[in-house]
Protein backbone atom coordinates (compact mmCIF):
# COMPACT_ATOMS: atom_id res chain seq x y z
CA UNK A 1 0.00 0.00 0.00
CA UNK A 2 1.39 3.38 -0.93
CA UNK A 3 1.99 6.04 1.69
CA UNK A 4 -0.85 8.18 0.38
CA UNK A 5 -3.43 5.38 0.60
CA UNK A 6 -2.18 4.36 4.04
CA UNK A 7 -2.49 7.93 5.28
CA UNK A 8 -5.98 8.29 3.82
CA UNK A 9 -7.06 5.06 5.52
CA UNK A 10 -5.52 6.17 8.84
CA UNK A 11 -7.30 9.54 8.57
CA UNK A 12 -10.63 7.83 7.86
CA UNK A 13 -10.21 5.53 10.88
CA UNK A 14 -9.11 8.41 13.13
CA UNK A 15 -12.29 10.27 12.21
CA UNK A 16 -14.22 7.78 14.33
CA UNK A 17 -12.64 9.38 17.40
CA UNK A 18 -13.82 12.93 16.60
CA UNK A 19 -16.82 12.95 18.92
CA UNK A 20 -14.99 11.22 21.76
CA UNK A 21 -12.14 13.74 21.51
CA UNK A 22 -14.61 16.65 21.53
CA UNK A 23 -16.33 15.15 24.59
CA UNK A 24 -12.97 14.85 26.39
CA UNK A 25 -12.09 18.41 25.34
CA UNK A 26 -15.36 19.75 26.77
CA UNK A 27 -14.99 17.81 30.03
CA UNK A 28 -11.37 18.87 30.57
CA UNK A 29 -12.28 22.51 29.94
CA UNK A 30 -15.27 22.27 32.30
CA UNK A 31 -13.03 20.77 34.96
CA UNK A 32 -10.46 23.52 34.41
CA UNK A 33 -13.04 26.27 34.87
CA UNK A 34 -14.69 24.65 37.91
CA UNK A 35 -12.14 25.55 40.59
CA UNK A 36 -11.64 29.19 39.48
CA UNK A 37 -15.42 29.65 39.33
CA UNK A 38 -15.92 28.18 42.81
CA UNK A 39 -13.05 30.29 44.19
CA UNK A 40 -14.63 33.44 42.78
CA UNK A 41 -18.08 32.61 44.14
CA UNK A 42 -16.70 31.67 47.57
CA UNK A 43 -15.46 35.25 48.10
CA UNK A 44 -16.76 37.49 45.35
CA UNK A 45 -15.95 40.64 47.35
CA UNK A 46 -12.25 39.67 47.51
CA UNK A 47 -12.28 39.04 43.75
CA UNK A 48 -13.90 42.43 43.24
CA UNK A 49 -11.19 44.08 45.37
CA UNK A 50 -8.48 42.23 43.44
CA UNK A 51 -9.97 43.31 40.10
CA UNK A 52 -10.11 46.89 41.39
CA UNK A 53 -6.47 46.75 42.51
CA UNK A 54 -5.50 45.90 38.93
CA UNK A 55 -7.34 48.96 37.66
CA UNK A 56 -10.15 46.97 36.09
CA UNK A 57 -13.22 49.17 35.53
CA UNK A 58 -16.41 48.21 37.38
CA UNK A 59 -14.59 45.55 39.42
CA UNK A 60 -17.68 44.22 41.21
CA UNK A 61 -19.65 43.88 37.98
CA UNK A 62 -16.68 42.24 36.28
CA UNK A 63 -16.16 39.84 39.19
CA UNK A 64 -19.78 38.71 38.96
CA UNK A 65 -19.60 38.48 35.17
CA UNK A 66 -16.40 36.39 35.23
CA UNK A 67 -17.68 34.08 37.97
CA UNK A 68 -21.05 33.64 36.26
CA UNK A 69 -19.49 33.00 32.86
CA UNK A 70 -17.07 30.43 34.28
CA UNK A 71 -19.73 28.57 36.28
CA UNK A 72 -22.19 28.64 33.38
CA UNK A 73 -19.38 27.35 31.20
CA UNK A 74 -18.78 24.42 33.55
CA UNK A 75 -22.42 23.34 33.30
CA UNK A 76 -22.91 23.95 29.58
CA UNK A 77 -19.60 22.41 28.49
CA UNK A 78 -20.26 19.33 30.62
CA UNK A 79 -23.67 18.87 29.02
CA UNK A 80 -22.58 19.90 25.55
CA UNK A 81 -25.41 22.42 25.50
CA UNK A 82 -25.05 25.76 23.68
CA UNK A 83 -21.40 24.79 23.37
CA UNK A 84 -20.43 27.14 20.56
CA UNK A 85 -22.27 30.00 22.24
CA UNK A 86 -20.72 29.66 25.73
CA UNK A 87 -17.26 29.20 24.24
CA UNK A 88 -17.22 32.81 23.00
CA UNK A 89 -17.60 34.54 26.40
CA UNK A 90 -15.20 32.02 27.93
CA UNK A 91 -12.65 33.04 25.28
CA UNK A 92 -13.20 36.66 26.33
CA UNK A 93 -12.64 35.73 29.99
CA UNK A 94 -9.36 34.05 29.00
CA UNK A 95 -8.29 37.09 26.98
CA UNK A 96 -8.97 39.36 29.96
CA UNK A 97 -7.03 36.98 32.23
CA UNK A 98 -4.08 36.99 29.85
CA UNK A 99 -3.91 40.76 29.48
CA UNK A 100 -4.63 41.71 33.10
CA UNK A 101 -2.85 38.96 35.05
CA UNK A 102 -0.64 36.59 33.08
CA UNK A 103 1.07 38.53 30.27
CA UNK A 104 3.66 40.31 32.44
CA UNK A 105 4.87 36.89 33.65
CA UNK A 106 5.72 35.60 30.18
CA UNK A 107 4.58 32.35 28.62
CA UNK A 108 5.41 29.64 31.17
CA UNK A 109 2.60 28.33 33.36
CA UNK A 110 5.19 27.66 36.08
CA UNK A 111 5.85 31.40 36.24
CA UNK A 112 2.09 32.28 36.24
CA UNK A 113 2.42 33.11 32.55
CA UNK A 114 -0.25 33.03 29.88
CA UNK A 115 0.34 29.43 28.75
CA UNK A 116 -2.74 27.82 30.33
CA UNK A 117 -5.28 30.54 29.44
CA UNK A 118 -3.88 30.48 25.89
CA UNK A 119 -4.39 26.72 25.69
CA UNK A 120 -7.93 27.14 27.00
CA UNK A 121 -8.60 29.79 24.35
CA UNK A 122 -7.36 27.48 21.61
CA UNK A 123 -9.47 24.59 22.89
CA UNK A 124 -12.53 26.84 23.13
CA UNK A 125 -11.89 28.09 19.60
CA UNK A 126 -11.83 24.45 18.43
CA UNK A 127 -15.27 23.98 20.02
CA UNK A 128 -16.58 27.09 18.27
CA UNK A 129 -15.27 25.76 14.95
CA UNK A 130 -16.14 22.06 15.34
CA UNK A 131 -19.04 22.04 17.78
CA UNK A 132 -19.52 19.72 20.74
CA UNK A 133 -19.59 16.39 18.90
CA UNK A 134 -22.08 13.55 18.88
CA UNK A 135 -22.15 13.08 22.67
CA UNK A 136 -23.91 16.34 23.50
CA UNK A 137 -27.29 17.91 24.10
CA UNK A 138 -26.59 20.21 21.14
CA UNK A 139 -26.55 17.14 18.90
CA UNK A 140 -29.77 15.77 20.44
CA UNK A 141 -31.67 19.07 20.44
CA UNK A 142 -30.32 20.97 17.46
CA UNK A 143 -29.26 18.00 15.31
CA UNK A 144 -25.79 19.52 14.83
CA UNK A 145 -23.50 17.49 12.63
CA UNK A 146 -21.14 15.37 14.66
C-alpha positions as CSV (number, residue, x, y, z in Angstrom):
1,X,0.0,0.0,0.0
2,X,1.4,3.4,-0.9
3,X,2.0,6.0,1.7
4,X,-0.9,8.2,0.4
5,X,-3.4,5.4,0.6
6,X,-2.2,4.4,4.0
7,X,-2.5,7.9,5.3
8,X,-6.0,8.3,3.8
9,X,-7.1,5.1,5.5
10,X,-5.5,6.2,8.8
11,X,-7.3,9.5,8.6
12,X,-10.6,7.8,7.9
13,X,-10.2,5.5,10.9
14,X,-9.1,8.4,13.1
15,X,-12.3,10.3,12.2
16,X,-14.2,7.8,14.3
17,X,-12.6,9.4,17.4
18,X,-13.8,12.9,16.6
19,X,-16.8,13.0,18.9
20,X,-15.0,11.2,21.8
21,X,-12.1,13.7,21.5
22,X,-14.6,16.6,21.5
23,X,-16.3,15.1,24.6
24,X,-13.0,14.9,26.4
25,X,-12.1,18.4,25.3
26,X,-15.4,19.7,26.8
27,X,-15.0,17.8,30.0
28,X,-11.4,18.9,30.6
29,X,-12.3,22.5,29.9
30,X,-15.3,22.3,32.3
31,X,-13.0,20.8,35.0
32,X,-10.5,23.5,34.4
33,X,-13.0,26.3,34.9
34,X,-14.7,24.7,37.9
35,X,-12.1,25.5,40.6
36,X,-11.6,29.2,39.5
37,X,-15.4,29.6,39.3
38,X,-15.9,28.2,42.8
39,X,-13.1,30.3,44.2
40,X,-14.6,33.4,42.8
41,X,-18.1,32.6,44.1
42,X,-16.7,31.7,47.6
43,X,-15.5,35.2,48.1
44,X,-16.8,37.5,45.3
45,X,-15.9,40.6,47.4
46,X,-12.2,39.7,47.5
47,X,-12.3,39.0,43.7
48,X,-13.9,42.4,43.2
49,X,-11.2,44.1,45.4
50,X,-8.5,42.2,43.4
51,X,-10.0,43.3,40.1
52,X,-10.1,46.9,41.4
53,X,-6.5,46.7,42.5
54,X,-5.5,45.9,38.9
55,X,-7.3,49.0,37.7
56,X,-10.2,47.0,36.1
57,X,-13.2,49.2,35.5
58,X,-16.4,48.2,37.4
59,X,-14.6,45.6,39.4
60,X,-17.7,44.2,41.2
61,X,-19.6,43.9,38.0
62,X,-16.7,42.2,36.3
63,X,-16.2,39.8,39.2
64,X,-19.8,38.7,39.0
65,X,-19.6,38.5,35.2
66,X,-16.4,36.4,35.2
67,X,-17.7,34.1,38.0
68,X,-21.0,33.6,36.3
69,X,-19.5,33.0,32.9
70,X,-17.1,30.4,34.3
71,X,-19.7,28.6,36.3
72,X,-22.2,28.6,33.4
73,X,-19.4,27.3,31.2
74,X,-18.8,24.4,33.6
75,X,-22.4,23.3,33.3
76,X,-22.9,23.9,29.6
77,X,-19.6,22.4,28.5
78,X,-20.3,19.3,30.6
79,X,-23.7,18.9,29.0
80,X,-22.6,19.9,25.6
81,X,-25.4,22.4,25.5
82,X,-25.0,25.8,23.7
83,X,-21.4,24.8,23.4
84,X,-20.4,27.1,20.6
85,X,-22.3,30.0,22.2
86,X,-20.7,29.7,25.7
87,X,-17.3,29.2,24.2
88,X,-17.2,32.8,23.0
89,X,-17.6,34.5,26.4
90,X,-15.2,32.0,27.9
91,X,-12.6,33.0,25.3
92,X,-13.2,36.7,26.3
93,X,-12.6,35.7,30.0
94,X,-9.4,34.0,29.0
95,X,-8.3,37.1,27.0
96,X,-9.0,39.4,30.0
97,X,-7.0,37.0,32.2
98,X,-4.1,37.0,29.9
99,X,-3.9,40.8,29.5
100,X,-4.6,41.7,33.1
101,X,-2.9,39.0,35.0
102,X,-0.6,36.6,33.1
103,X,1.1,38.5,30.3
104,X,3.7,40.3,32.4
105,X,4.9,36.9,33.6
106,X,5.7,35.6,30.2
107,X,4.6,32.3,28.6
108,X,5.4,29.6,31.2
109,X,2.6,28.3,33.4
110,X,5.2,27.7,36.1
111,X,5.8,31.4,36.2
112,X,2.1,32.3,36.2
113,X,2.4,33.1,32.5
114,X,-0.3,33.0,29.9
115,X,0.3,29.4,28.8
116,X,-2.7,27.8,30.3
117,X,-5.3,30.5,29.4
118,X,-3.9,30.5,25.9
119,X,-4.4,26.7,25.7
120,X,-7.9,27.1,27.0
121,X,-8.6,29.8,24.3
122,X,-7.4,27.5,21.6
123,X,-9.5,24.6,22.9
124,X,-12.5,26.8,23.1
125,X,-11.9,28.1,19.6
126,X,-11.8,24.5,18.4
127,X,-15.3,24.0,20.0
128,X,-16.6,27.1,18.3
129,X,-15.3,25.8,14.9
130,X,-16.1,22.1,15.3
131,X,-19.0,22.0,17.8
132,X,-19.5,19.7,20.7
133,X,-19.6,16.4,18.9
134,X,-22.1,13.6,18.9
135,X,-22.1,13.1,22.7
136,X,-23.9,16.3,23.5
137,X,-27.3,17.9,24.1
138,X,-26.6,20.2,21.1
139,X,-26.6,17.1,18.9
140,X,-29.8,15.8,20.4
141,X,-31.7,19.1,20.4
142,X,-30.3,21.0,17.5
143,X,-29.3,18.0,15.3
144,X,-25.8,19.5,14.8
145,X,-23.5,17.5,12.6
146,X,-21.1,15.4,14.7
